[in-house]
Amino acid sequence: MAKHVTFNDIVQARKTISRQDYSELEAHHSWLSPDEMEKMTERCFQTAARMESGKESKRESTYRGLECLSDKGKDKLDAVINSCTDAVLDEQDRQFYLFEKIQDSEMIALASMDCSEECSKKALRRGQSDAREAKRCYRRMRDMETSRTGKHNNNNGSASSFSVSDEHSAGAIPILKTGNAKGDIRESALPQFQEVMC
């Protein structure tokens, strides 16, 4: 069970300014204020309450990521955490009993991995689903940009880079099913640009 790291041969570097160098306006557009944070948290709990009542999520919101805010979801998460903790402690106890010390950290890691395997599989499936949804959204955005500018991208959808500016109405930009309600994005007089790679 040796771990290894691989690095992509293609290096991409992008320059950006430090947050200490942001102007007041840039900081205002980059960071949530305490009031915005409070409103966002309130919306999360309202959405979780709706989820727990059995109702479908609204068009501009999602239950994705809020599962642990429900009693059932919290209990399920606690059970998984407790199961992993117990498995690790049991393996440590076994090693102390046999060897009077921790002899094999790999076995401890395996005990944890066995308990968390189903969570890992679910996370991978969810990530793949999110990636497919993001690609659909990016394609719709690319199609909107193409229809606006008349320029076609000949790379068969494997990668696209374009700008979406404020001249589109807020409702015209596709919203990912995984969140990003349009109320979460500040409106500004300055054009907002989004670079998308998919």
LUMGUKOL-931270 format. One record per residue (C-alpha): chain; residue number from 1; x negated, y, z. Coordinates in steps of 0.1 Angstrom, whole numbers, plus 5000, padded with zeros to 4 digits. Layout:
<sites>
{site "A" NUM {X Y Z}}
...
</sites>
This chain:
<sites>
{site "A" 1 {5000 5000 5000}}
{site "A" 2 {4972 5024 4990}}
{site "A" 3 {4984 5059 4983}}
{site "A" 4 {4970 5079 4955}}
{site "A" 5 {4973 5113 4939}}
{site "A" 6 {4972 5121 4902}}
{site "A" 7 {4969 5155 4886}}
{site "A" 8 {4983 5167 4853}}
{site "A" 9 {4956 5174 4827}}
{site "A" 10 {4975 5204 4814}}
{site "A" 11 {4969 5233 4838}}
{site "A" 12 {4993 5262 4838}}
{site "A" 13 {4986 5293 4858}}
{site "A" 14 {5010 5322 4864}}
{site "A" 15 {5001 5354 4881}}
{site "A" 16 {5024 5369 4907}}
{site "A" 17 {5022 5397 4932}}
{site "A" 18 {5019 5391 4969}}
{site "A" 19 {5051 5397 4989}}
{site "A" 20 {5032 5423 5009}}
{site "A" 21 {5029 5443 4976}}
{site "A" 22 {5067 5443 4969}}
{site "A" 23 {5084 5476 4966}}
{site "A" 24 {5114 5482 4988}}
{site "A" 25 {5137 5475 4959}}
{site "A" 26 {5118 5443 4949}}
{site "A" 27 {5120 5431 4985}}
{site "A" 28 {5157 5439 4986}}
{site "A" 29 {5163 5418 4955}}
{site "A" 30 {5141 5389 4967}}
{site "A" 31 {5150 5383 5003}}
{site "A" 32 {5184 5377 5021}}
{site "A" 33 {5193 5403 5046}}
{site "A" 34 {5205 5390 5081}}
{site "A" 35 {5241 5399 5070}}
{site "A" 36 {5238 5379 5038}}
{site "A" 37 {5223 5350 5057}}
{site "A" 38 {5252 5351 5081}}
{site "A" 39 {5278 5352 5053}}
{site "A" 40 {5260 5323 5035}}
{site "A" 41 {5260 5302 5067}}
{site "A" 42 {5296 5310 5073}}
{site "A" 43 {5305 5298 5038}}
{site "A" 44 {5286 5266 5043}}
{site "A" 45 {5306 5258 5074}}
{site "A" 46 {5338 5267 5057}}
{site "A" 47 {5329 5244 5028}}
{site "A" 48 {5320 5216 5052}}
{site "A" 49 {5353 5220 5070}}
{site "A" 50 {5371 5217 5036}}
{site "A" 51 {5350 5186 5028}}
{site "A" 52 {5359 5170 5061}}
{site "A" 53 {5396 5177 5055}}
{site "A" 54 {5394 5156 5024}}
{site "A" 55 {5401 5184 4999}}
{site "A" 56 {5381 5188 4966}}
{site "A" 57 {5354 5214 4965}}
{site "A" 58 {5362 5247 4948}}
{site "A" 59 {5349 5255 4913}}
{site "A" 60 {5322 5279 4926}}
{site "A" 61 {5310 5258 4955}}
{site "A" 62 {5298 5223 4962}}
{site "A" 63 {5297 5198 4990}}
{site "A" 64 {5262 5188 4979}}
{site "A" 65 {5237 5191 5008}}
{site "A" 66 {5264 5199 5034}}
{site "A" 67 {5271 5162 5042}}
{site "A" 68 {5254 5164 5076}}
{site "A" 69 {5276 5193 5087}}
{site "A" 70 {5305 5169 5090}}
{site "A" 71 {5310 5147 5120}}
{site "A" 72 {5309 5116 5098}}
{site "A" 73 {5278 5127 5079}}
{site "A" 74 {5260 5137 5111}}
{site "A" 75 {5267 5104 5127}}
{site "A" 76 {5255 5086 5096}}
{site "A" 77 {5222 5106 5096}}
{site "A" 78 {5217 5101 5133}}
{site "A" 79 {5221 5063 5128}}
{site "A" 80 {5195 5062 5101}}
{site "A" 81 {5171 5083 5122}}
{site "A" 82 {5176 5061 5152}}
{site "A" 83 {5172 5030 5132}}
{site "A" 84 {5139 5042 5118}}
{site "A" 85 {5127 5053 5152}}
{site "A" 86 {5136 5020 5168}}
{site "A" 87 {5119 5000 5140}}
{site "A" 88 {5086 5020 5145}}
{site "A" 89 {5087 5017 5183}}
{site "A" 90 {5095 4980 5181}}
{site "A" 91 {5065 4975 5158}}
{site "A" 92 {5043 4995 5181}}
{site "A" 93 {5055 4974 5211}}
{site "A" 94 {5047 4942 5191}}
{site "A" 95 {5012 4954 5184}}
{site "A" 96 {5006 4965 5220}}
{site "A" 97 {5018 4931 5232}}
{site "A" 98 {4996 4911 5208}}
{site "A" 99 {4965 4933 5207}}
{site "A" 100 {4968 4958 5235}}
{site "A" 101 {4964 4986 5210}}
{site "A" 102 {4977 4998 5177}}
{site "A" 103 {4961 4974 5153}}
{site "A" 104 {4978 4980 5120}}
{site "A" 105 {4992 5014 5111}}
{site "A" 106 {5003 5000 5077}}
{site "A" 107 {5028 4977 5094}}
{site "A" 108 {5042 5007 5113}}
{site "A" 109 {5046 5025 5080}}
{site "A" 110 {5063 4995 5064}}
{site "A" 111 {5087 4993 5094}}
{site "A" 112 {5097 5029 5087}}
{site "A" 113 {5099 5024 5050}}
{site "A" 114 {5122 4993 5053}}
{site "A" 115 {5147 5014 5073}}
{site "A" 116 {5145 5044 5050}}
{site "A" 117 {5145 5025 5017}}
{site "A" 118 {5182 5031 5010}}
{site "A" 119 {5179 5068 5018}}
{site "A" 120 {5150 5070 4993}}
{site "A" 121 {5170 5053 4966}}
{site "A" 122 {5199 5076 4972}}
{site "A" 123 {5176 5106 4970}}
{site "A" 124 {5161 5094 4937}}
{site "A" 125 {5196 5089 4922}}
{site "A" 126 {5207 5123 4934}}
{site "A" 127 {5176 5139 4920}}
{site "A" 128 {5181 5122 4886}}
{site "A" 129 {5218 5134 4886}}
{site "A" 130 {5207 5169 4895}}
{site "A" 131 {5181 5169 4867}}
{site "A" 132 {5207 5158 4842}}
{site "A" 133 {5231 5186 4853}}
{site "A" 134 {5203 5212 4852}}
{site "A" 135 {5194 5202 4817}}
{site "A" 136 {5230 5205 4806}}
{site "A" 137 {5231 5239 4822}}
{site "A" 138 {5199 5250 4806}}
{site "A" 139 {5211 5238 4772}}
{site "A" 140 {5243 5259 4776}}
{site "A" 141 {5222 5289 4786}}
{site "A" 142 {5199 5283 4756}}
{site "A" 143 {5230 5281 4733}}
{site "A" 144 {5243 5314 4747}}
{site "A" 145 {5209 5330 4741}}
{site "A" 146 {5208 5316 4706}}
{site "A" 147 {5242 5329 4697}}
{site "A" 148 {5233 5363 4712}}
{site "A" 149 {5200 5367 4694}}
{site "A" 150 {5205 5344 4663}}
{site "A" 151 {5171 5328 4670}}
{site "A" 152 {5169 5290 4670}}
{site "A" 153 {5145 5270 4691}}
{site "A" 154 {5132 5240 4671}}
{site "A" 155 {5120 5218 4699}}
{site "A" 156 {5150 5196 4702}}
{site "A" 157 {5158 5208 4737}}
{site "A" 158 {5127 5193 4754}}
{site "A" 159 {5115 5228 4765}}
{site "A" 160 {5129 5262 4762}}
{site "A" 161 {5119 5296 4775}}
{site "A" 162 {5142 5325 4772}}
{site "A" 163 {5156 5355 4790}}
{site "A" 164 {5191 5360 4803}}
{site "A" 165 {5198 5396 4810}}
{site "A" 166 {5227 5415 4827}}
{site "A" 167 {5244 5422 4795}}
{site "A" 168 {5261 5388 4799}}
{site "A" 169 {5291 5390 4822}}
{site "A" 170 {5284 5371 4855}}
{site "A" 171 {5311 5346 4846}}
{site "A" 172 {5294 5337 4812}}
{site "A" 173 {5263 5323 4828}}
{site "A" 174 {5269 5286 4836}}
{site "A" 175 {5269 5277 4873}}
{site "A" 176 {5252 5245 4883}}
{site "A" 177 {5276 5221 4900}}
{site "A" 178 {5250 5219 4928}}
{site "A" 179 {5256 5254 4940}}
{site "A" 180 {5246 5289 4932}}
{site "A" 181 {5279 5307 4936}}
{site "A" 182 {5278 5340 4917}}
{site "A" 183 {5283 5359 4949}}
{site "A" 184 {5249 5348 4961}}
{site "A" 185 {5231 5368 4934}}
{site "A" 186 {5228 5405 4940}}
{site "A" 187 {5240 5428 4912}}
{site "A" 188 {5215 5454 4902}}
{site "A" 189 {5210 5482 4877}}
{site "A" 190 {5177 5466 4867}}
{site "A" 191 {5179 5437 4841}}
{site "A" 192 {5175 5403 4857}}
{site "A" 193 {5154 5378 4838}}
{site "A" 194 {5153 5341 4842}}
{site "A" 195 {5127 5318 4826}}
{site "A" 196 {5138 5283 4822}}
{site "A" 197 {5118 5252 4813}}
{site "A" 198 {5136 5219 4808}}
</sites>
